[in-house]
Each structure stands twice: as structure tokens, then as C-alpha cells.
Amino acid sequence: MSWIRGARNVTRDFLSKALGVPIKRFDVTPVNEGQSGSQVLRISLKAEGEAPPSLILKVANPAQIAPHLVAFDPNLSGREFEVYRRLLPELAIAHAHVYASAIHPETGESWLLLEDLEPSYRFHPDDHVWSEEEIRAILSLYAELHSAVWRGRTRLADHDYLSPFAQVAGYLEEAASYLEALLSRAEVAALLGVAGELVECLWDQLPIWAEELAAGPLTVTYNDFYPPNCGVSADGRAVLIDWQLAGVGLPETDLGNVYSYGDNLAALPFEARVDHYLAEVERLSGVALARERFIEKDPRLVILEQLDSLPWLNALVERSLQRRGELTPQAGAALRSFATEVYQAYRQIW
């Protein structure tokens, strides 16, 4: 049998061996492709014995990932394979069953043949407005995920493929070059003014803040909330798919990713969301997390998160200067917004 690299490699023999029953017929439909060099395929099938009507095949190839992503996150391509094989069975949270899997010992290519969750869970488009019951189900799932370490179900040290919180410090070095490129331009410096000076002078503090934050209650984090990645069943259970970005981090940053959907979560007010999550964590693990950490976000985290905008801003300025010799209104507005948010967070600290 040839290595599974895509739809053309899926055969009756492959499916029969994976499921343990003869396959009468099957059909393969592409679902999507991801930045992590992955393909997602849905396989509809008819078997001679007991078998699911459909499966999901996820194929990952590290050679297809953009070089800058590999440099920043060497485990990006193979992480989901390890999460499904090693981490999720320990956590005892809802997840897709793995029928078969393999990783190539030389190339690092991998594939996962998974349960198709769509018959049991409803997955929504990006603009979905969540009901109160759905929000509570999602927060309960996050509480289960985060509590797994604190209740002894798994140890972070056993899962070195997870994206480490220390990676934040590594990203600071990469972002430094973008920041230097931006602030070295007279047009940009004039546009940002005193906010730009503050952005520049706080740079030495960022590695210190990253180290301080890493001393918090670290746990397994999902890091990729997006409505199409989260399904909710009719009986109020939630499930997450696409674990390529799973890592070690702070629970409040993971929830912040969920809360970024703002008005789409209005069915359950913000403080009620926090209280539900904290109550679930304490029920599951006995750990009482400080409520204020989730009500008022640490401004150090705000600054670190704003750094995600730097590569995009630098590219925007580059295109703007090449095309017109000066900053476009779009680039100027983006830079002003970035500097203002960083400035406000910086002022909260000092």
C-alpha cells in the first residue's frame, strides 16, 4: 500500500484494513486545506459489515508548510497527530475516535483516519450567534481541558510537542525585527509620535513579562477557537476539532480567544461566562482560580497579544511605501490603532 498523501491514495484495501470489514464502495470529498500543510477529506462509504457511513481523513505534510511557520513552530505539522494519539485519550474529553493513523519515520508526513463528528455535533459558520446553552457547553469543555493537568490526568512534561508558552519569548525576537523596521522610518515615527516612543522603550520589558506570566498556572490550551472548529450536540455537549495549535499556556488567554467573538456571545453576559467557567474548574479539579484574572485582563498579556499584528503591519507599510512613496490611509490607521492599544496597556502597568 502506498503512503497516504491524499485522495488518490485512498483505496478499498486501505479502508478495509482500517475498519476491519470489506468495503463495497466509497467516495472522497475535499473539505479544506490548512496552513499547517494539512488536507482534510471526507470519505463516504458502504461496507459489507458494521462500519460508519463516513470518516474524516487528515493528511499532514511538513514539506508543504511555509518556511517562516516552520521556523517559528517546528512541531506544527505533526502536533495534531500526537494530540490525537497521546493527549486526548488521557484527558477524557469528547473527541473524534481514531480508527487508524501513521507517521512516516523519514519525512514526518502523517495521517489520521477519524470519526466524522458532523452526524453527532452541529458545527456553525464563523458568524454564528451562540445560544446560552451552547456557550455554557463550550465553557464547560474548556474547563475540562484546562483542569486535566490540575487534577492529574496528564503531565505537561510528557507532551513536549505542544506549543510551549516559552515560545512567546522566541516570537519576541522575531517581532523585534518588524518593530525596528517600522520605527526606523521617519514617516512611521511621525505618525506614531509619543506612542511610538513608548512602544520602542518598552521592548526590554517584554521578555521579563513573558517570564513572569509563565510562572502562572500553566495548562493545556487549545488556542484556535473558531465556530467551525467547535461543535455542540443536541444534548448540550461540546467538542473541538483541529488541534494543530494546541499548547501550554494560561487559561485566561485560551478563553480570551473565545471571547474575541464578542457580540456573538451576548446570550450569556461576560461575567456570567467567567463565573460558569470558574465554577466548572473548581468542581472538576478543586482549583479556585482568581476571578479578577478573568475579569480584568493582565495588560502584559494585552501587549504580548498585540505583537501578533506586527508582521502584518510591517508588510502593510512595505506595500504602502513601494506603491505610493508614503503611508496609505489604511496603513496609517492600522499603525495608529496598534500604537494606541499598546500605549494604553503600557500606561496601565506603569
C-alpha atoms as one frame of an Amber mdcrd trajectory, in Angstrom:
protein
   0.000   0.000   0.000   1.344   3.424  -0.954   1.741   6.138   1.661  -1.473
   8.122   2.213  -0.826  11.620   0.839  -4.281  12.494  -0.434  -7.469  11.314
  -2.105  -5.639   9.418  -4.846  -4.078   7.058  -2.257  -7.380   6.081  -0.605
  -8.351   2.558  -1.693 -10.817  -0.138  -0.691  -7.899  -2.139   0.709  -6.799
   0.791   2.890 -10.288   1.344   4.281 -10.951  -2.373   4.765  -7.764  -2.804
   6.806  -8.526   0.304   8.890 -12.119  -0.710   9.679 -11.756  -4.482   9.669
 -14.633  -5.053   7.209 -14.861  -5.326   3.405 -15.761  -2.055   1.657 -18.280
  -2.181  -1.198 -17.803   1.377  -2.405 -16.546   4.759  -1.239 -16.288   8.377
  -2.317 -13.737  11.024  -1.253 -14.634  14.729  -1.000 -12.132  17.510  -0.115
 -13.181  19.570   2.921 -10.346  22.076   3.267  -6.604  22.668   3.383  -4.775
  24.278   6.304  -1.681  26.437   6.829  -0.031  23.554   8.679   0.403  21.608
   5.442  -2.736  19.547   6.054  -5.582  18.285   3.892  -8.981  17.325   5.275
 -11.030  14.803   3.308 -14.463  13.292   3.976 -14.864   9.647   2.951 -18.409
   8.385   2.416 -18.575   4.603   2.301 -20.711   1.480   2.213 -19.345  -1.623
   3.932 -20.387  -5.272   3.968 -20.273  -5.294   7.776 -20.766  -2.772  10.580
 -18.974   0.491   9.762 -19.651   4.234   9.988 -21.225   5.845   6.903 -18.474
   8.463   6.729 -14.972   9.186   8.020 -12.575  12.109   8.110  -9.047  11.684
   6.759  -6.488  14.306   7.811  -3.168  14.272   5.968  -0.239  16.453   7.082
   2.977  17.103   5.173   5.652  19.311   6.799   7.197  19.996   3.376   4.098
  21.977   2.416   4.265  24.438   5.326   5.528  27.969   4.728   9.181  28.218
   5.892   8.522  31.084   8.304   5.877  28.976  10.080   8.264  26.031  10.371
  10.948  28.298  11.834   8.542  29.624  14.446   6.798  26.332  15.227   8.778
  23.207  14.183   6.095  20.844  15.549   3.192  22.451  13.692   2.693  19.712
  11.106   2.914  16.689  13.417   1.266  18.141  16.508  -2.314  17.112  15.779
  -1.194  13.526  15.163   0.413  13.448  18.624  -2.552  15.175  20.273  -4.983
  12.548  18.996  -2.696   9.626  19.733  -1.238  10.677  23.098  -3.009  13.609
  24.721  -6.755  13.371  24.118  -7.088   9.780  25.405  -5.580  10.945  28.709
  -7.857  13.962  29.063 -11.137  12.046  28.843 -12.848  14.898  26.983 -15.074
  14.460  23.936 -13.042  13.978  20.758 -13.142  12.144  17.453 -12.326   8.439
  17.636  -9.119   7.445  15.808  -9.684   4.416  13.536  -6.136   4.320  12.183
  -3.064   6.550  11.966   0.552   6.572  10.879   3.571   8.856  10.756   6.392
   8.472   8.230   9.707   7.829  10.038  11.754   9.735   7.463   9.618  12.553
   6.056   7.449  13.314   9.099   4.297  13.054   6.972   1.302  11.789   8.934
  -2.321  10.829   8.512  -5.282  10.282  10.811  -8.448   8.388   9.944 -11.039
   9.860  12.286 -14.666   9.608  13.279 -16.821  12.071  11.348 -18.417  14.180
  14.095 -20.963  16.004  11.933 -23.740  13.403  12.474 -23.481  13.931  16.266
 -22.476  17.591  16.588 -23.591  20.762  14.882 -20.743  22.913  13.536 -21.536
  26.532  12.707 -20.247  29.193  10.290 -17.942  31.943  11.537 -20.772  34.459
  12.068 -22.889  32.134  14.231 -24.642  33.756  17.204 -24.318  31.295  20.082
 -27.208  30.447  22.415 -26.728  30.487  26.191 -26.814  26.672  26.273 -24.124
  26.453  23.588 -21.886  28.955  25.378 -22.164  27.044  28.654 -21.326  23.784
  26.847 -18.220  25.345  25.287 -17.028  26.833  28.581 -17.591  23.513  30.349
 -15.417  21.811  27.739 -12.664  24.395  28.214 -12.900  23.848  31.982 -12.446
  20.097  31.422  -9.472  20.714  29.135  -7.734  23.145  31.495  -8.484  21.091
  34.611  -6.882  17.952  33.194  -3.397  18.980  34.333  -4.527  20.265  37.722
  -6.442  17.079  38.504  -3.528  14.854  37.477  -4.929  13.355  34.276  -1.835
  14.361  32.320   1.566  15.972  32.846   2.773  18.810  30.654   6.293  17.357
  30.741   5.037  14.274  28.874   3.886  16.293  25.857   6.868  18.211  24.527
   5.266  18.525  21.068   2.751  21.051  22.439   3.403  24.675  21.568   5.336
  25.951  24.615   4.493  29.143  26.446   8.211  29.910  26.265   7.657  30.294
  22.533   6.277  33.744  23.336   9.820  34.839  24.167  11.044  33.362  20.884
   8.409  35.287  18.989   9.560  38.490  20.666  12.897  38.136  18.913  11.188
  37.696  15.539   8.834  40.603  16.174  11.763  42.824  17.191  12.944  42.991
  13.592   9.480  44.106  12.451   9.298  46.728  15.167  12.755  48.037  14.309
  11.822  48.236  10.632   8.666  50.188  11.419  10.151  52.668  13.865  13.232
  53.370  11.749  11.082  55.084   9.117  10.557  58.793   9.578   7.017  58.522
   8.184   6.077  55.920  10.761   7.788  57.661  13.682   5.991  60.904  12.878
   2.670  59.090  12.608   3.006  57.294  15.952   4.508  60.151  17.945   4.803
  59.585  21.713   3.018  56.239  21.433   5.772  55.061  19.106   8.431  56.131
  21.607   6.692  54.098  24.309   6.398  51.066  22.064  10.119  51.271  21.441
  11.203  51.825  25.049   9.070  49.004  26.493  10.860  46.420  24.351  13.327
  45.429  27.072  10.416  44.673  29.393   8.712  42.157  27.129  10.953  39.120
  27.812  10.647  39.841  31.550   6.854  39.950  31.336   6.789  36.707  29.343
   8.820  35.006  32.072   6.590  36.407  34.818   3.435  35.259  33.059   4.892
  31.783  32.521   5.036  31.422  36.314   1.212  31.350  36.391  -0.953  28.193
  36.463   0.003  26.808  33.067  -2.118  24.095  31.494  -3.058  22.551  28.146
  -4.588  25.202  25.885  -6.473  24.812  22.603  -5.577  28.231  21.107  -7.731
  28.047  17.990 -11.361  28.798  18.857 -13.349  29.423  15.696 -17.031  28.440
  15.301 -16.387  25.884  12.516 -13.895  24.198  14.890 -16.402  23.774  17.721
 -19.432  21.507  17.602 -22.294  21.246  20.092 -24.562  18.194  20.322 -28.330
  18.193  20.807 -27.869  17.140  24.428 -25.517  20.043  25.215 -22.039  18.531
  24.866 -19.244  20.400  23.074 -16.312  19.083  21.074 -13.261  20.695  19.457
 -11.534  19.707  16.221  -8.286  20.911  14.568  -5.678  20.662  17.328  -2.643
  21.902  15.358  -2.152  24.912  17.655  -2.610  23.104  20.994  -0.073  24.251
  23.518   0.946  25.010  27.052  -0.341  28.334  28.288  -2.551  30.378  30.571
  -6.267  29.563  30.787  -7.275  33.217  30.504  -5.563  33.567  27.110  -7.427
  30.489  25.841 -10.745  31.943  26.996  -9.781  35.306  25.538  -9.668  33.577
  22.168 -13.301  32.522  22.697 -14.395  35.935  23.978 -12.992  37.657  20.901
 -16.313  36.765  19.248 -17.905  39.458  21.440 -21.478  40.176  20.413 -21.952
  36.610  19.144 -21.724  35.503  22.797 -24.165  38.095  24.150 -26.725  35.458
  25.152 -24.607  34.877  28.266 -23.168  38.102  29.785 -19.400  38.299  30.177
 -19.235  37.952  33.977 -21.705  35.065  33.880 -19.383  33.316  31.413 -16.449
  33.794  33.768 -18.435  32.519  36.756 -19.637  29.426  34.881 -16.111  28.549
  33.762 -14.586  29.093  37.221 -17.299  27.049  38.934 -16.703  24.177  36.494
 -12.927  24.300  37.041 -13.372  24.184  40.822 -15.921  21.359  40.574 -13.646
  19.283  38.375 -10.245  19.946  39.909 -10.754  21.629  43.278  -8.677  24.578
  41.998 -10.108  28.023  42.761  -8.701  30.398  40.149  -8.641  34.116  40.950
 -11.727  35.706  39.400 -10.050  39.058  38.778  -7.602  37.396  36.372 -10.505
  36.669  34.046 -12.498  39.875  34.610  -9.644  42.352  34.106  -7.113  41.025
  31.656  -3.477  41.452  32.608  -2.218  44.360  30.460   1.069  42.500  29.960
  -0.925  39.885  28.070  -2.622  42.598  26.034   0.751  43.918  24.898   2.085
  40.460  24.052  -1.042  39.694  22.037  -0.748  42.970  20.130   2.613  41.785
  18.829   0.693  39.386  16.587  -0.124  42.454  14.482   3.494  43.434  13.848
   4.294  41.221  10.828   1.051  42.273   9.156   1.645  45.958   9.906   5.203
  45.805   8.609   4.039  44.163   5.374   1.276  46.761   5.018   3.745  49.623
   5.409   6.150  47.999   2.920   3.444  47.723   0.266   2.233  51.218   1.012
   5.668  52.824   0.640   6.505  50.861  -2.500   3.261  51.816  -4.188   2.898
  55.477  -3.287   6.028  56.585  -1.501   4.015  57.381   1.603   1.689  55.634
   4.036  -1.790  54.923   2.743  -4.747  55.843   4.989  -5.231  52.125   5.679
  -1.645  51.644   6.837  -1.721  54.825   8.891  -4.967  53.888  10.621  -3.661
  50.397  11.403  -0.457  51.781  12.894  -2.280  54.371  14.978  -4.671  51.732
  16.314  -1.787  49.393  17.163   0.211  52.090  18.945  -2.817  53.324  20.879
  -3.677  49.866  22.219  -0.088  49.150  23.224   0.216  52.630  24.755  -2.908
  52.150  26.878  -1.796  48.753  28.152   1.682  50.125  28.881   0.221  53.015
  30.886  -1.806  50.544  32.994   1.398  48.804  34.041   3.436  51.919  34.762
